[in-house]
Amino acid sequence: MRRGTTPTVEITVHGCDLSEFGTIYVTFRQGTTTIDKTGEDLEVVGNKIAVFLTQEDTLSFDSSKRTVEVQIRAVNEGGVAVASNIRQIPVDAVLKEGVI
């Protein structure tokens, strides 16, 4: 992802139908910066999830650290909770800082 943009991060979870889970969190973390996305920030179809990030979200990441961690956690109505592996997403710089 590039800082200052509004990317849609697409994630596929193997062996789990995310549409069966009522509560889903996608957490992005880099150092002390943590962004949780849930509800309307997500679009879930089967085992795929699209996460919508804002300019403010991506500007909060430091491109000199090169990556941000991402993980999905979810729970269904029966109380079954799952968590994905933690993955790394590259973070690229922009020349013009700030929201445009």
C-alpha positions as CSV (number, residue, x, y, z in Angstrom):
1,M,0.0,0.0,0.0
2,R,1.1,3.5,-0.6
3,R,0.8,6.2,2.2
4,G,-1.8,8.9,1.6
5,T,-3.9,6.6,-0.7
6,T,-7.3,4.9,-0.1
7,P,-6.5,1.3,-0.9
8,T,-8.8,-1.7,-0.7
9,V,-6.8,-4.5,1.0
10,E,-8.1,-7.9,-0.2
11,I,-7.4,-10.9,2.1
12,T,-8.3,-14.6,1.5
13,V,-8.6,-16.9,4.4
14,H,-8.3,-20.6,3.5
15,G,-10.5,-23.1,5.3
16,C,-12.9,-20.6,6.8
17,D,-16.2,-19.0,5.5
18,L,-16.0,-15.6,7.0
19,S,-19.6,-14.8,6.0
20,E,-20.6,-17.1,8.9
21,F,-19.0,-14.7,11.4
22,G,-21.0,-11.8,12.8
23,T,-18.1,-9.9,14.3
24,I,-15.0,-9.4,12.3
25,Y,-12.0,-7.2,13.1
26,V,-9.0,-6.6,10.7
27,T,-6.1,-5.1,12.6
28,F,-3.2,-3.2,11.1
29,R,-0.2,-2.6,13.3
30,Q,3.1,-0.9,12.9
31,G,5.0,-0.1,16.1
32,T,2.7,1.7,18.4
33,T,0.2,2.6,15.6
34,T,-2.8,0.3,15.5
35,I,-5.9,0.6,13.2
36,D,-8.9,-1.7,13.7
37,K,-11.4,-2.0,10.8
38,T,-14.8,-3.6,11.3
39,G,-18.4,-3.2,10.1
40,E,-18.9,-0.9,7.2
41,D,-15.1,-0.8,6.6
42,L,-15.3,-4.4,5.5
43,E,-16.9,-6.3,2.6
44,V,-17.1,-10.1,3.2
45,V,-17.8,-12.7,0.6
46,G,-17.2,-16.3,1.5
47,N,-13.5,-16.7,2.5
48,K,-12.6,-13.3,1.1
49,I,-12.6,-10.0,2.8
50,A,-12.0,-6.5,1.4
51,V,-10.8,-3.8,3.8
52,F,-11.3,-0.1,3.0
53,L,-8.6,2.2,4.2
54,T,-8.7,6.0,4.3
55,Q,-5.9,8.5,3.5
56,E,-5.6,9.2,7.2
57,D,-5.2,5.5,7.9
58,T,-2.4,5.0,5.4
59,L,-0.7,8.3,6.4
60,S,-0.4,7.0,9.9
61,F,2.1,4.3,8.7
62,D,5.8,5.0,8.5
63,S,7.2,4.0,5.1
64,S,10.8,3.9,6.5
65,K,9.7,0.8,8.5
66,R,8.8,-0.8,5.1
67,T,5.9,-3.0,6.3
68,V,2.7,-3.1,8.4
69,E,1.3,-6.2,10.1
70,V,-2.3,-7.3,9.4
71,Q,-4.5,-10.0,11.1
72,I,-8.1,-11.0,11.1
73,R,-10.0,-12.0,14.2
74,A,-13.7,-13.1,14.1
75,V,-16.3,-14.6,16.3
76,N,-19.6,-16.2,15.3
77,E,-23.0,-16.2,17.2
78,G,-22.1,-19.6,18.8
79,G,-19.0,-18.0,20.4
80,V,-16.5,-19.7,18.1
81,A,-13.5,-17.4,17.7
82,V,-10.8,-17.6,15.0
83,A,-7.7,-15.6,14.2
84,S,-5.6,-15.6,11.0
85,N,-1.9,-15.7,10.7
86,I,-0.2,-12.3,11.0
87,R,0.9,-11.1,7.5
88,Q,3.2,-8.3,6.4
89,I,2.1,-5.7,3.8
90,P,4.6,-3.4,2.2
91,V,4.2,0.4,2.9
92,D,5.5,2.8,0.2
93,A,6.3,6.5,0.5
94,V,4.7,9.6,-1.1
95,L,6.4,12.8,-1.9
96,K,3.5,15.1,-1.0
97,E,2.5,14.6,2.7
98,G,-1.0,15.1,4.1
99,V,-4.5,14.4,3.0
100,I,-5.4,15.8,-0.4
